[in-house]
Amino acid sequence: MIHYIWPIALVVLANVVYNISTKSTPAGANAFLSLAVTYLIAGICAILLYLLQGGHQKFTAELSKLNWTSIALGISVVALEFGYIHVYRAGWTVNTASLVANIALACVLVFVGFFLYKESLSLRQLIGIGVCVFGLFLIK
């Protein structure tokens, strides 16, 4: 059971730290320089963790397994971070911004799953989306 729960717990904990850090980014700081430093640190951490797994022996083999998704993920993560920095600079509160963004994301991903990955779409999910959208109107 723990193998099922720990990844979600990590995502929640990382998101808490992420939102606190993003909200605390100084208003006068250049967002792109802040992101560059952020990803420099992230890159160093990722490389160290890769090396700790014994990855140094098979670097080129592992590199050859990568495709366009690493590039797309890199661009989308920078866009996500840049967006959140400006969401908070625009005056959104932590308790509202993340909730609105994640509800909207969840609703969109239901349709992405349906159209792109041929996942099922139930009446219950459609009702849930409706409840979420209604909830968004109640938030503000």
C-alpha positions as CSV (number, residue, x, y, z in Angstrom):
1,M,0.0,0.0,0.0
2,I,2.9,2.4,0.8
3,H,4.1,2.1,-2.8
4,Y,0.8,3.5,-3.8
5,I,0.6,6.4,-1.3
6,W,4.2,7.8,-1.1
7,P,4.2,9.3,-4.6
8,I,1.1,11.2,-3.9
9,A,2.4,12.3,-0.6
10,L,5.6,13.5,-2.2
11,V,3.6,15.4,-4.9
12,V,1.5,17.1,-2.2
13,L,4.5,18.0,-0.1
14,A,6.5,19.3,-3.1
15,N,3.5,21.3,-4.2
16,V,3.2,23.0,-0.8
17,V,6.9,23.9,-0.9
18,Y,6.5,24.9,-4.5
19,N,3.6,27.3,-3.9
20,I,5.2,28.8,-0.8
21,S,8.5,29.4,-2.7
22,T,6.7,30.8,-5.8
23,K,4.6,33.1,-3.7
24,S,7.7,34.3,-1.8
25,T,9.7,35.1,-5.0
26,P,10.5,38.8,-4.7
27,A,8.3,41.0,-6.7
28,G,11.2,42.9,-8.2
29,A,13.2,39.9,-9.2
30,N,13.3,39.0,-12.9
31,A,11.1,35.9,-13.2
32,F,13.3,34.3,-15.9
33,L,16.5,34.8,-13.9
34,S,14.7,33.3,-10.9
35,L,13.7,30.3,-13.1
36,A,17.2,29.9,-14.4
37,V,18.6,29.7,-10.9
38,T,15.7,27.3,-10.0
39,Y,16.5,25.0,-12.8
40,L,20.2,25.2,-12.3
41,I,19.6,23.8,-8.8
42,A,17.1,21.3,-10.1
43,G,19.5,20.1,-12.8
44,I,22.3,19.7,-10.3
45,C,19.9,17.7,-8.0
46,A,18.7,15.5,-10.9
47,I,22.3,14.8,-12.1
48,L,23.4,13.9,-8.6
49,L,20.4,11.6,-8.1
50,Y,21.1,10.0,-11.5
51,L,24.8,9.4,-10.6
52,L,23.8,8.0,-7.2
53,Q,21.7,5.4,-9.1
54,G,24.9,4.3,-10.9
55,G,23.9,6.1,-14.0
56,H,27.4,7.3,-14.9
57,Q,28.1,3.9,-16.5
58,K,25.3,4.0,-19.0
59,F,24.8,7.7,-19.7
60,T,24.8,7.5,-23.6
61,A,22.5,4.5,-23.5
62,E,20.1,6.3,-21.2
63,L,20.3,9.5,-23.2
64,S,19.4,7.7,-26.4
65,K,16.1,6.6,-24.8
66,L,14.9,10.2,-24.6
67,N,12.6,11.8,-27.1
68,W,10.7,15.0,-27.7
69,T,9.0,14.7,-24.4
70,S,12.0,16.0,-22.4
71,I,12.0,19.2,-24.6
72,A,8.2,19.6,-24.3
73,L,8.3,19.0,-20.5
74,G,11.1,21.6,-20.1
75,I,9.2,24.2,-22.0
76,S,5.9,23.5,-20.2
77,V,7.6,23.6,-16.8
78,V,9.1,27.0,-17.5
79,A,5.7,28.2,-18.7
80,L,4.0,26.8,-15.6
81,E,6.5,28.4,-13.2
82,F,6.4,31.7,-15.0
83,G,2.6,31.6,-15.0
84,Y,2.5,30.9,-11.2
85,I,5.0,33.7,-10.4
86,H,2.7,36.1,-12.3
87,V,-0.5,34.7,-10.8
88,Y,0.9,35.5,-7.3
89,R,2.2,38.9,-8.5
90,A,-1.3,39.7,-9.8
91,G,-2.6,39.3,-6.3
92,W,-4.0,35.8,-6.2
93,T,-3.9,34.2,-2.8
94,V,-2.2,30.8,-2.2
95,N,-5.4,29.2,-1.1
96,T,-7.3,30.3,-4.1
97,A,-4.8,30.3,-7.0
98,S,-3.7,26.7,-6.6
99,L,-7.3,25.5,-6.1
100,V,-8.6,27.3,-9.2
101,A,-5.7,26.1,-11.3
102,N,-5.9,22.5,-10.2
103,I,-9.7,22.3,-10.6
104,A,-9.4,23.8,-14.1
105,L,-6.5,21.4,-14.9
106,A,-8.4,18.4,-13.6
107,C,-11.4,19.3,-15.7
108,V,-9.4,19.7,-18.8
109,L,-7.4,16.5,-18.2
110,V,-10.6,14.5,-18.1
111,F,-11.2,15.5,-21.8
112,V,-7.5,15.0,-22.7
113,G,-7.7,11.5,-21.3
114,F,-10.9,10.8,-23.2
115,F,-9.8,12.2,-26.6
116,L,-6.0,11.6,-26.6
117,Y,-5.7,8.4,-24.6
118,K,-9.2,6.8,-25.2
119,E,-9.9,6.7,-21.5
120,S,-13.5,6.3,-20.4
121,L,-15.7,9.3,-19.7
122,S,-18.6,8.6,-17.4
123,L,-21.7,10.6,-16.5
124,R,-20.4,10.7,-13.0
125,Q,-17.2,12.5,-14.2
126,L,-19.2,14.9,-16.3
127,I,-21.4,15.8,-13.3
128,G,-18.2,16.2,-11.2
129,I,-16.9,18.6,-13.8
130,G,-20.1,20.6,-13.6
131,V,-19.8,20.7,-9.8
132,C,-16.2,21.8,-10.0
133,V,-17.1,24.6,-12.5
134,F,-19.9,25.7,-10.2
135,G,-17.5,25.6,-7.3
136,L,-15.1,28.0,-9.2
137,F,-17.9,30.5,-9.3
138,L,-18.4,30.2,-5.6
139,I,-14.8,30.8,-4.8
140,K,-14.6,34.5,-5.8
